[in-house]
Amino acid sequence: MSGRSMGVMVAVMLVSAVPAHGQGTGEAPSTQFVDPVRGLSIEEAVQMALSSEPSLREARTGLDAARGMRQQAALRPNPSVMVERRDVPRGMDAQTMASVEWPLDLARRPGRIAMAEAQTRLTELSLADRERRLAADVRSRYGAVVMGAAVLDVLADMASVTRRQRELTAARVADGAAPSVDRDLLDVELGRLEADVYLQRGRVEASLAALRRLVAIPASSPLRLKDTLEEARRHVPVQGRTSAGDGLRADVREADARVAAADARIDAVRRDGTREVSVFGGYMRMDSGFPQLGQTPSGRLEPVSGVFHYLTGGLRVTLPFNRNQGELQAARADRAGASAALDAVRLSAETEQAGAAASLEAARRAVDVLAATRTTARRVLDIVSQSHELGRATLPDVLAERRRVIDVERAYVETAGAEYDAAVMVNLVMGGVR
């Protein structure tokens, strides 16, 4: 064998034996998406979403409206003032009247205030639940990007190793030291890996676009993330398991508040169907006379006329013939529905907690298994690669082991991502952390 052929064979052995990580000739493709220095951290992404996400800002206006209705409910009805002037055409009589009426709002105001307060509380909890779910969505999308970037690095590293091996094998084929089928096999393998790299890059970009939407960053603005997948896994605190009825979960509290709001509505409707009292008072000045003359006690003649002053006052009571029977029936039906919805939410919370905890435990065990398996898979690849150079294994054997390494590495990254998603889900179903 010539010196040139021996050098090529040794180079191929070195390329085949070295693990794939770090074999890229340039910087890792994930640097397009992850920047540990200037990138956006998970918590920064969550805070950006909570402060800037458009639909959440719209929901906050609903809370402002509910608080305004609470303020309005506490206000009493305005008084009514009436001024009236009556004149007799071509006559001497004239009346001037002024009256005021003020509804006391004794029965209805407390119920109106209680219903507005319950609605405000319901809106607050609905907003809190949306914030909880949005924070979980941001963490999940963040994890999808960094997980996809990690898989992209694995595929790019393997493609780089295969590309270098293909170049060296092509040199050996030209020198007559290797059959052309080896070069063709590597061409096929390299094409498959490069296609996988393109597809994976597209998946990461799609996940990044979805994250942009949640954190309200325009598509034209640059965005890179700070945390890698391993760092992201450490940044998700997992809450302990709690009871669905202990008031931690915002959706459970929201469902409970909906029942309270239904009770407040029933009370308000009942109050609207009771008697209501208004206070009124008035003053009337009446100037009345006749076209005849009368004699005064002193005997002097003067027109028959007089000015009279009247004061009025009293109570006006609304008779409750209409007791809002139909609206009361509808309110009671809504209350029954809200109670059933509360039972459903509590049941869902309990089952979600059990399922999320089981998924997290299974994902952690799978990560532990694959962490050891990936080391073994790389060692086997090294052995098969060396056996191939010694003539004890074929190139398809090497390619098969390399695919196995890719599969194991991809499985490890995806399982680590599944563990991250499971931790995010545990936080969500246990009550959520902003």
Phi, psi and omega in degrees: 000137181290162178297324179296316181296320179297319179296318179297318181296318178297320179297318179298319178299318180294317180296319183289330187275335185284136178302157189289325184298133178084006183273351180297142180282334176251193179286156184296144179300334182294342179295343174292336184244336185237126177229103184297344183263306186251008183283175181267123180282170180298311183294324176296321178296318179297314181295323176297318180295316182293333182264338190236346185299125190300315182294330177288322176296324176296319179296326179294331175294330175296323177292319176300320178296319179296321178293325175295320177293327175296318177296319180294323182297331181281346181282144178274157179298150179287146174288157177251132179240134181228132175238131184224140177234129180236131176230142175271123180302130179054027178239183184255353184274142176208140179230137174236123184233144174222132181218156178223142178228133184229109176295131181284334177054044185284319187270326191271330185299313179301319178293323178295319179294316181298320180292321179293321178295319179294322179292323177296316178298319178297318179294320177299315181289326176296320177294319179298322179292321177295320177296319179299315182289324178295317178300319178294320178297319179297314180297321180293315179294321176301313179298323179296323180292310184289329175293315178298323178295322178294318176297322179299320178296319179300311181295319180294321178297315179294322177296322179295316178298315181295322179297315179294321178293324179295319179297317179292321179293322178299323177294321179293322178297318179296330180274354181082012182267355181211149179288151181295338180295330177296318178296320181293320177299318179291327175299315179297314181297318180295319178299319179296316181293318179296323176296318177299322179297315178299315181296318181293322178299320178296322178296318180295318180296323177294318177296322178293323177297320177295323177293322177304317181299319183289324182266007175061045175252127180300154182296334181279347182274141179291146179212122172231150183260153185267319189272137170280177180298317181296319178292321179298322179297327180280342185266008178252099178289134181259122179282154175288160182289137181230167177283144180292340183261008184273005173086009181281317183286130184294326181289328175292316178294326177295316178296322176294320178293330177294323175295316178298322178294323177294320176298319180295324179293319178301315180296319180294319179295319178297319179294323178296338180269005178262173180292149178231147186241137174236145177258135178224156177204158182200167178225139178226131174248121183243122176252109187234145179197176181230157181280016177257164176257144177238162182258132179280169178303335180273357178095002180273144180270140176205160181299147178277105181202166179194155177248126184239141181244131181233137172245137179233154177193154179171192180238142174246124184248128175277121181277122187276063173291324175265107183260021179057042184299317181292316179294326178294320178296319178296320180295321178293324177294319177297324179294319178297320178295319179296323178294319177295322178296323177298316177299319180294318180295318178297318179295317178297320180299317181296315181290323178295322179296316179296317181293319181294319179296320178294319180296319180295317180296318179295319180295321179296319178294321180295321178298317179298318180294314183289333178298322176282325182294322182295325177295317179295318182297320179291324178295319178296320178299318178300316182295315181295322179296316178294322177296323178297318180290336177269002178084011181262356178215155181267164177298320175303327176297317179296315181296323178296318179292325178294320176296323178297318178298316178300315180298318181292316179298316178298317179297320179297312181297315181294325178290321174298321175294324177294323176296318178298313179298322179295321177295320176298319180293322177300315177300321181294313185280341177274355179138334175084147173233136178278000000 
